[in-house]
């Protein structure tokens, strides 16, 4: 098998080279280097022939193209010569994408020998002056997104090559950090450390392959930005020996209603188009989820990681049209794919099982809606909304008949049938019955409040006619 010998050149001078690296570089085999900008390359050129990949960074438009073509060239050269050297700055294990891809993606196709060198990362950490080595996160600037960072850790971002990368990184960081967050810009080769606020990152011009960012952790007491880890710790403290007496007494059952209330408050914020309130209410709902996870963790059943893992697995499984080989070109096909995956996941062997699987804890209106929707998926449905309207009329007449007969038991049954028929019509018109009824409740309260505020006497002293007059006025505000 052909061999690529990957050599870490260390941070600066020849003193950084190991004896193995010296020996490998004198084997008289073709030698390639990722960049000429490493200070050791010019010294080595006086002794051996070295070819650089610097022109690839100008030749290709994206970094993906750059690295794929470097790898292609190295593999082709190894086929031609049997064995070659590939040299990279610092340690091959830290931040060199070529090494990472050769090890992970070309294993079995090419033999790789790694001769390590002093890493830029080691030097960067020393220059940062940060001592808590249990609290460090290493990130590649080409692979980060807004979910990569931990505000409680020192985030070290490797190899910020140029201002364009720095500008993109700034935008990503501002999704997580405040604009005045402290950033250390460290040039490992020059041993230069500069501190500046996040907002100013794209004002700096001297970026290169030896540039690292160090984002200092935010002191918890001064936090303006938190993450889920902070929330998990807060809930654990609330439940702990020195926590809140009320929180320590709660159980899954005692706070069950809070989950429902917070979910409805989220819906209210959406209905009111109140984004500030939506942020707050989503936080309250998340708190309930974390609290239940903490309760279960204390009992040894599951924890928050299990909750996240389960939903991630579910999303992967239920989206084979995104993560698998199922094709879905529109919303309808995507929904069919989702439902088919759900049936497999829950091992529902009959259509009736699918109806029974609708949670009983849902409001009766929502449960009716979901059951009717699932029945409709197998064709048990009216051809159009008119059929649902006729059914409402039929059930209303049957209810009135039982009312006239003063048959309370039958009235209850017919009233349920009437509600079920109304929900079915709502489904045809894509009206959520819970939301619709909640809006009516809010409207009722609002108009009732108008009566109370505009009445000249206590409501108990008013006649129904007087109240109704104010009620009608409330409609035209």
N, C-alpha and C positions, 0 to 999 in steps of 0.2 A: 504494500500500500504506500502511496506517495505521502511525503511528510512535509508539513509546514512547521518550522521551529519558530515559536513566538517568543521574542526577547523583550523584556522590560528594560528600558534604558535608564530608569531611575529619574530623579528630579533635575539634576543639573550636569555635573562633571563626570569624568571617568572614574572618580572615586566611588560613585554610586553603582558602577557595574560590578556584578558578582564575578567570581572566578569562572563559573559556568558560562556566563554571558560572554566574557573575554574569549573563552575557548570556542564557543559557537561562532563568534564573529570572525575567527581566523580559520574556519573550515574550508575556505575557498569555494563556497557555494553562492549562488545568486542571493543578494541581500536587498530587501525592500524596506522602506521606512514610511510610516504614515505621513510624516511632515518634516520638512527641512528646518522648521522653526525651533526644534529642540537644539539647545546649544552644543550638544555632544556630536551632532551629525557632521558638522564641518570638520571636527577633529578626526572622526572615523574615516572620512573621505580621503584623508591623506594616506590612509593605510589600505583601504579596501574600496571596491566599486559599490556604490549605493544608488538605488533608484528610488525617487520619492513619488508619493501620490498627491502632492500639492495641486498639480494641474487638474486633478479630478474634481476638486472643490470648485474650480472655475468652470469646468467643462459641463457639469451636470446641474440641473435646476434644483433638485431636492436632495436632502441628506440621504434619503432611502436609496436614491439612484447612485449616489456617491459610494455608499458602503457596499451595495450589491455589485457594483462594477469593480471595486477593490477586491472583493472576495472572488469574483469571477477570474480576475487577472492572476491572483495568487494561486488559485486551484489549477488554472491552465499552465502556469509556470512550474508548479510542482509536478504536473504530469510530464512536462518536457524534461525537467532536470532531476526528477526523483525526490530531491530534497532542497528546500529553500529556507531562507531566514525572513521573517517579518518582524520589524522592530517598531515598538510603540513607546510613547512617553510614559514615564512612571511605571506602574504595575499593569500588566495586561488584564489582571482580574478586576480592576476598578475603572470603569468608564470607557473601555475600548470596545466599541460595538462590533468591530470586525472579529475580535477574539470571541466575544459572546456568541455571535452567529456561527462561527466555525465550530465551537464546542457544542452548541445546542441544536443547530439545524443541519450540520454536515457530518455528524458523528456516524462512523461506519463508512463514509465516503472518502475521508481523508484522515491521516494520522497527525495528531497535533501534539507537539512537545512544548510545554510552557516553562520558560526560564524567567522566574520572577525578578522584579526590581523594586526599589523603594518607591512607594506610591505617592502620587501627588496628594492623595487624600490624607495620608499621615502628616505630610508637611502642612497641608491646609488646616488640619485640626490643631496642630501646634501653633500656627500663626494666629488662629482665631482666639486662643487663650481660654477656650471653653473646656472645663474640667470634668463635667458630668458625663462620662462616657457610657453610662447606662441609658442615656436619654438623647440619642442621636439617630437621625434618619438620613440615609444617603439616597439621592434622587438623580436621575439622568435628565438633563434639561430637555432632551429631545423626546422624552417619554412621560413628562409630567402633565397632569391636568388639575383642575380645582379640587379633586378628591385625594390628591397625593400627599398633601401637607398635613402636619400635625402641629397645631399652635403651641402644644405643650413640650415640644422637642426642639433641639437644634436641627434645622433642616439644611443639609449641605447639598447644593445643586452643582453638579459637576460640569465642567467644560462649556462655559457660556462663550461660544466662539466669536460672536459679533453683535453689533447693536440691534440688528433685526431680531435675533434670538432673545436678547435682553428685553426688547420692547414687548415681544409676545409673552415672555415670562412675567413681565410686570402686570399685564392685563390679567393673566391667569392668577397671579398671586393676590390681586386686588379683589378676587372673588372670595378670598378667605381672610386676608389681613387688612387692618386699617392702613390708610395711605401713609401714615407717619411711622409705620413699623420699622424697626432698625434692621438694616441689611449691611453685612460686611462683604465688601468686594475684595477678594483676595487674589493677587497674582502670585502664584506659587513660585514661578521662576524668578521673578523680581523680588520676591519676599516683601511685597508691598500690600498693606492692609488699609482699606479706605472704608469709613462708615458713612452711610447716607440713608435718608428715608426712602421707603419704597417708591413714593411718587417721583423721585428723581432718577430712577434707574436708567431711563432712556436718554438722560442728559450726558452720562459718562460715555466716552468715545473709545477708551483703550481696552477693548475686549479681545481675547484671543483664546487659543486652545488651553492655556494654563490659567484661565480665569475661573474662579469658583465663587459661588454665592453662599454665604452662611446667614440664615435667617434665625435670629435669636428667639428662644422661647419667650412667650408672653407671661409675665408674672401673674399668677392666678388671681391675686387680689386686685390687679390693675386691668384685668381683661375687659376688652370691649368686644372681643370675638371669642366664641366658645365652640366646642365641637361635641359630638355625641359622647366621647370619653368623659368630658367634664360632667355631662348630664348623668351618666352612669354613676360617677363618683358622688355626685350630689345626692342621688336617691339612696345610695348605700349609706352615706352619712346620716341622712334623715331616718333611716331604719336602724342605724347603729345604736350602741349603748348610750351615747351622748346626743342622740338625735331628738327628733320631735315626738312628744308623747302621743299626739294624734296619729302621725304616720306609722309609728311602731305598732299600733293596735289594729291597723287595717288588714283585711284579707281580700282574696279575689272576690268573694261574695259582697263584702261591705262596700267596695268601690265599683261594683259592676255597673251601677246606674250612671256613674261619672263618665264612663266610656261613651255611653249613648248620648249623654248631654253634651259632651265635648264635640262629638261627631256632628250633632245638629247645629252647634254653634259655628262649626266650620262651614256648614251649608249656609247658615244665615249670612256669614261674612261674604260668601260667594254671591248669594242672591242680592246683597246690598252693594256689591261691587266695591267693597271696602278692603283694599289690599293691605292696609296697615293692620286692620283687625284680623285679616286672614293669617298674617304672620303670627300674631299672638295666639289665635285659636288652633292653628296647626301645631304650635309649640305645646299648648295644653293637651292636645290629643296625643302627641308624641310622649309627653310626660306620663300619661296613663299607660302607654305601651311599655315604657321603661320600668314603671312601677310594678306592673304585673310580672314582667320578666325577673325583676329583683325578688319578688315574693317566691316565684317558682325556683329561683336559684338557691334561696335560703332553704327551701324544702328538698333540694337535690333533684328536681325534676328536669329543668332546662334553664338556660340563661339567655341574655339578649343576643349573644352570638348565634345561638341555635335558632332564634327567631329570624335573624337576618339570613343565616345560611338556608333555612327552609324556604323563605320567600324567593331568594335568588335561584335556588334549584327549581322552584316552581316556575319562575319566569323563563328560565332556560328551557324547561320541559314543555311549557305551554306555547312557546314561540318557535316551533321548528321551522316556520317560514322566515325567521330571522337568523337563528343559530344553527339550523339544520338544513336539510335538502328539500323541504316542502316548499312549493311555490305558491305565493299569494300576491297577486298583482293589484288587489283592491281591498276595500274594507270588508266586503262581504266574504271574500275568500279567507281573509285573516281571521274573521270571527268563526268561520267553519273550522279552520285549523285549530283555533283556541279550544272550541267546544270538544272536538275529537280528542285532543290531548288531555283535556280535563276528565273525560270519560275513562280513558286509559289509566290515568293517574289515580283516580278514586275507585277504580275497579267496579264501575257501575255496569252491571250486566243486563239490566232491563231498563226500559224507558221509565217505568214507574219508580225504579230506584233513583233515577235522576230527579224526579219530582220530590221524593222523600228526602233527598239530600239537601234541599233548600233549608237553611237554618231556621229552627223554630223560634230562635231568639230575635229574629227580625220583627219589625212592626208588622201587624197583620196586613196592612196595605202593601208593604214592600214584598212580603212573602207571597201574597196573592199575585202580584205583578210578575215575580220571578217564576212562579209555578205555571202561570198562563203562558209566559214567554217560552218556557221549555216544552210545554205541550204543543205550542204552535210550531216549534222546530221540526216536529214529526208530522205536521199537517193537520193537527186537531185544532182548527181555527176557522173563523169566518173568512169568507173570501174578501170582504172589505169592511170598513167601519159601519156601514149601514146595518149589517147583521148584528153588530154589537148594540146599536141604537135600538133596534127592534127588541132585542133581549132585555134591555133596560125597561122599556115600556111594559113588556110582559111581566117582569118581576115586580114592577111598581104596582100593577093592577092586582097581582097575587097578594102583595103585602097589604094593600088597601082592603082587599076582601077579608083577610084574616083580622085586620083591625076592626072592621065592621062587625065581625063575628065575635070580637073580644076574646080571641084565642091567643093568649100571651105566648104560649110555647111555640105555636106555629108562626106567630108574628116575628119572634126572634129568628127563626129559621129563614123566613122570607126576607127579613131585613138583611141577613147575611148574604142571601142570594142577590139582593139588589146591590149591595156594596161590591160584591164580586163582579157583577155585570158592569158596574160603573168603572171599576179598575180595568176591566178588559177593554172598554172603550178608550180609557186614558192611554192604555198601551198602544192602541192603534194610532192615536194622535201624538205619541211620544211625550206624554205628560207624566211626570213622576207623581203618583198620587200623594205620597208623603209630603213632598215639597209643596204641592198645590194646596193641601189641607193646612199645612203650616203657614202658608201665606195668608190664607183665609183667617186663621186664628189670630195672626198678627194684625190683620186688617180690622177684625172685630175688636181687639183690644184698643187699637188706635181710635176707632170711632166711638167706643164706649168712653174712652178718656175725653174725647171732644164733648160728649154729653155732660160729663161730670164738670169739666172746666167752664162750660158755657151756661150751665144751669144756675138760676138765681136762688135755688133752694136745694136742700138735701135730696139725694136721689130717692130715698125712701118715701119722701113726701110728694114725689111727682107721679102723675098719671102715665099710663103707657102711651097715651096719645101725645103728651108733652115730650116724652122721651123720643118717640118716633119722629116728631118734627125736627128735633135736633139731629137725630140720626140721619135724616134725609139731607140736612144742611152739610153734615160732615162729608158727604160724598162729593161735594163741589168745591172743596178747599184747594 
